[in-house]
Every structure is written in structure tokens, then in C-alpha cells.
Amino acid sequence: MPHLGLVTVVVRDYDEAITFYVDAVGFELLEDTRIDDGKRWVVVAPPGAREAAVLLARAAVSEQEARVGDQTGGRVGWFLNTDAFDRDYERMRAAGVAFEEAPRREHYGTVAVFRDLYGNRWDLIQLNRNRRRWGRRR
């Protein structure tokens, strides 16, 4: 069955992006392979992720550089699910992650918006027990 494998986040610098996503957000570095002079294949993911991961792709041309930090037009573009919201929220804040708001309770779970080191918006979210995934409730 098809599944989502990678999503791309365009970054300014591989090493600073790895440091942020690994040290501050808590992802694991799955791969860092040099492809040619200056280009690398860098993949990070939350610990234990079984399917989707994030490809950190360094901007190579001016059109890509213009998109760093605003890949989704100011909307939240990525949703980081957690099974322990308070633990991860506090750990990320202590590591310097910039949250835009205090955690809030919604009908689907607990959520707070944070920005990555470039300004891209993410949700840290813990879904309610009756909602293990997105889509229709069962």
C-alpha cells in the first residue's frame, strides 16, 4: 500500500538545520550522505517513525532561497504528533524552540504552534485518545 515517505523542508544550511531538528526538536538523524560538491541527502525523523521523514534540502538557487522559512505562505505546514504533549512541549521550549502560543485544547486534542529556525510553522499536537489518526472518527 502506498504511504507518505518524505516531505521536504528547504533550508539555508545543512548543519544548522540538523542541529535544530535533532537537538531542539528531538528528531533522529537517519541519513547524511554527500552527493556531490555541496549537495547532501539529509533525512531526519521523530524517534521511532515508521513511515514519513523529513528531507532537509539546502536551497540551491535564488527561487529556493526565497522560500526558506515560508514554504507554506504563513500557514502551518507540518504536524508533529506526540503521545506526551507536556513532556515534549517543555523539552522543546527548554531547548530554545520558539512557540507562538501557549498550549490550547481543541476538540481533536492539545496543540501549540512553533516555528523552526527559519520561521516555518509547525503544530506540536497530541490527538485525543479517540482520535488516533486524521480522517473520519470511527
HELIX and SHEET records of a PDB file:
HELIX    1   1 TYR A   14  THR A   19  1                                   6    
HELIX    2   2 PHE A   20  ALA A   24  3                                   5    
HELIX    3   3 SER A   62  GLU A   65  1                                   4    
HELIX    4   4 PHE A   85  ALA A   94  1                                  10    
SHEET    1   A 4 LEU A   6  VAL A  11  0                                        
SHEET    2   A 4 ALA A  53  ARG A  58  1                                        
SHEET    3   A 4 LYS A  39  ALA A  45 -1                                        
SHEET    4   A 4 GLU A  28  ASP A  36 -1                                        
SHEET    1   B 4 VAL A  76  ASN A  81  0                                        
SHEET    2   B 4 ARG A 121  LEU A 127  1                                        
SHEET    3   B 4 GLY A 109  ARG A 115 -1                                        
SHEET    4   B 4 ALA A  98  PHE A  99 -1                                        
SHEET    1   C 4 VAL A  76  ASN A  81  0                                        
SHEET    2   C 4 ARG A 121  LEU A 127  1                                        
SHEET    3   C 4 GLY A 109  ARG A 115 -1                                        
SHEET    4   C 4 ARG A 104  GLU A 106 -1                                        
END                                                                             
